[in-house]
Amino acid sequence: MASEISPRAEISPKAKIGDNCKIFPFVYIEDDVEIGDNCVIFPFVSILSGTRMGKNNKVHQGSVIGALPQDFDFRGEKSECIIGDSNIIRENVVINRATHTGGQTVIGNDNVLMEGAHISHDTKVGNRCVLGYGTKIAGDCEIQDGVIFSSSVIENAKTRVGRGAMIQAGTTFSKDVPPFIICTKRSEYGGVNYTMGRMNGIDEKVLKHIANAYRLVFHGQTSLFDAVKQIEEQVPDSAEIRHIIEFMKSTQQGIITKL
């Protein structure tokens, strides 16, 4: 089915628009843009060069996709902003493309980015994440699947958030947030995220093992290195425990502290 494109939208003839899209008045789309099938682009959205958008996305008023990176190292290089499928991008969201040639800012599938969220250059967001009102993600961050940010969260550069974690409203953090936990407003460990774990089908026994693993990390009197060795030796194996171990071993910024 042909797309419904308002004559009052300004769309480059070089842009590639999929089938059955609806593009409202006053949308601005630049040359090097690809938009998949069944997308809805509401008024006053700007989609800039380097954007590659999948199918079934909804982008609401005032959002800017593929904005130039806010990075002093940017020299006008060609880079990309990759948006997956079935994302809801609400009003006034800004997503920057990457800084350097060949780089990518990536948003996966089935995410909800609420009003005023900002995702900076070269950040990678997984699938089924929620970014609450006014959340700001700095450059070169990694957000794994199923993460929930409450409102007004600030994630500083080059940090990671592990799968299934939740960040409480108003939190600012500069270290990695491990998988399956709650990060408190003081950017401290607030316990295992049991609610989301159950919703994601994690077995109750495995949730207890996760809690035991984090007891070793956050309440033991050892280094992170030794705590990880204790997890490997003492906590029963599962995909979730292996994910925690891998996350801890690969941290560059260190992890948040305990309460």
ZALUM-682093 format. One record per residue (C-alpha): x, y, z. Coordinates in steps of 0.25 Angstrom, whole numbers, plus 5000, padded with zeros to 4 digits. Example, Ala and Ser with C-alpha at 12.3 -4.5 7.8 and 13.67 -1.06 7.14 Angstrom:
BEGIN
504949825031 505549965029 
END
This chain:
BEGIN
500050005000 500550144996 501050235007 500150355011 501050475011 500650615013 500950715002 501350805014 502450715018 503850745013 504450615009 505750605000 505450524987 506750444991 506050395004 505550245003 504150235010 503550095011 502050055009 500850095017 501550205024 500750325029 501550455029 500950585035 501050725031 502350805034 503250675035 504650695030 505450585024 506850595019 507550525007 508250405013 507050345021 506350215020 504950185027 504350055027 502850005025 501750045034 502350165041 501650285046 502350415046 501550525053 501750675051 502950755053 503850635053 505250645047 505950525042 507350555038 508450495029 509050365033 507650305039 507250165036 505950135042 505250005042 503749975041 502550005050 503150125058 502350245063 503150375064 502350485071 502450635070 503650715071 504650595071 505950605064 506550465059 507950465054 508350595060 509850635059 510650585070 510850685082 512350635083 513550735081 514250625074 513250625063 513750675049 512650665040 512850515037 511850425031 511250335042 509850265045 508750265054 508050125054 506650105059 506049965059 504549925059 503349955067 503850075075 503050185081 503850315081 503050415088 503050575088 504350645087 505250525088 506650555082 507550435077 508950475071 509650395061 511050345063 512350435064 513250375054 513250305040 512650165041 512050185055 510650165059 509650205070 508750085071 507350075077 506749935076 505349885076 504049905084 504650025092 503850135098 504550275099 503750365107 503650515105 504950595105 505850475106 507250495099 508150385094 509550435090 510550395080 511050245079 510150195090 509550055088 508150025093 507549885093 506149835092 504849855101 505449975109 504750095115 505350225116 504550315125 504250465124 505450555122 506450445123 507850475117 508850375112 510250425109 511150375098 511750235097 510750165106 510250025106 508749995111 508449845110 507049785108 505849805117 506449925125 505550025131 505950175134 504950255142 504850405139 506050505140 507150395140 508550445135 509450335130 510850385129 511850355117 512350215114 511550145125 510750015124 509349965129 509149815130 507949745125 506649755133 507149865142 506349985147 506850125150 506050205160 505550345157 506550455158 507750365158 509150415152 510150305151 511550295145 511850145148 511250025142 509949975147 509949815147 508849735142 507549695149 507649805160 507049935165 507950055165 507450155175 507450305174 508750315181 509350225170 509450105180 509049955179 507649945184 507349795183 506949705172 505849745162 504949635165 503749695159 504349705145 505149575147 503749495149 503149575137 504249525128 504149385133 505349365142 505049245151 504949275166 506149185169 506949265159 506549395165 507049345179 508349305172 508449445167 508149505180 509249415186 510249465175 510049605178 510149585193 511549535190 511849665182 511149775190 511249715204 512449635204 513849695209 514549665197 514949725184 514049715171 515049615165 514949525177 513449535178 513349495164 514249375167 513349335179 512149345170 512749245160 513049155171 511849165180 510649205172 509949095164 510149125149 509049185140 508949275128 508649385137 509849365146 510749345134 510249485129 510549545143 511949495143 512249535129 511749675132 512549685144 513849635137 513649735126 513449865134 514349985130 513750085139 513450005151 512149975157 511150055166 511350035181 510549965192 509550045201 
END
